[in-house]
Amino acid sequence: MDPRSLTPALRAVRLCLHLLVAGLLVLAALRSHSAAGVAAAAVTGAVYAAGSVLPAVRESQRAAAVWLGTLCLAWLVLLWVTPEGLWIAFPLYFLQLHLLPVRWSLPAVGLTAGAAILSYVRHGAALNPGVFIGPLLGAAVAVATVLGYQALYRESERRRRMVEELIATRAELAAAERHAGTLAERERLAREIHDTLAQGLSSIQLLLRAAERALPADSPAAGHIDAARRAAQDNLAEARRFVRALAPPDLEHGSLAGALERLCGAAGPDGPRVRFAVSGTPVELPTPYEVALLRIAQSSLANAVRHAGASRVGITLSFMGGSVTLDVVDDGAGFDPGSVRPSSAEGGFGLPAMRSRAESLGGSFTVESAPGQGTAVAVSLPLPAGAEA
């Protein structure tokens, strides 16, 4: 393991392991009372130190396995020379569990414990329960500690990834909410400007024109009224430009019919076949009408694709004297309109929002559908005075 990737706690554990190995090797050398024991302990210490400083051992799993095998061989020689070497088995447990996969580390720990017990018996020590319990208990403690730590580490990593995904999702949601809020505010401002400033300026212009007609031709006030009427007309045009600028992007470069035609063409080759038609003589609609009809068409088409699995969709925009009507018909799976509630998990398929848009403009909204028989959405808005064909 790269020391730069260690946390302070793991650095402390690593240092303690080094000190433990060094202390046990010194103890084994002093208690061996033989040159062979001292030499074996020195060789084992040298092999261990080499693994701590060689970069290949930290970077390659194969090199680490070779180093661990060499260290175990040196330890077996130390066990052969002196029984004091069995104490090195405890740090070896941790190294084996850390460097080897579980399917190899557990058998290696078992063999190491067995070698420690056999070495103790070979050197003529009296048999007692402690001879067996000590190495086996040390192995059990090492296995429980390392496997427990690995389980906690995996759980910590899982939680870290979940937190990162949550943060990313929250950022995406915030961005989507900001975008939706911006569009909603644009529509609200366009509606407010149209319903207040534009209508007020239009009324002022009509009143000034009526006053202009009522005045005598030589009246000194005629010039002022004409100037006021022209100012109202210019400001009305400016207000309408503001309304167009705040309208949805789909309506910025053309009429409602053009926006609906582009919407039908955006279904793509993998989507349903969408047909668009205009009935009657088109008239210029107020921006709130165009926004409402476009949004309802978008929602209805999205429902036909996502929920109904429709293969054909027909969108018809009809101008009928005093009203404008939008019909969206699909051949999808259909549903029971009476079972759709605003609080449903799907958000009521957007029907409450569409109905609210239509009713806010004094129009009507109807849905006809049945399971397996497709869906027909119809919205009718009364044309305001001056917009009738």
Disulfide bonds with the S-S distance in Angstrom:
none
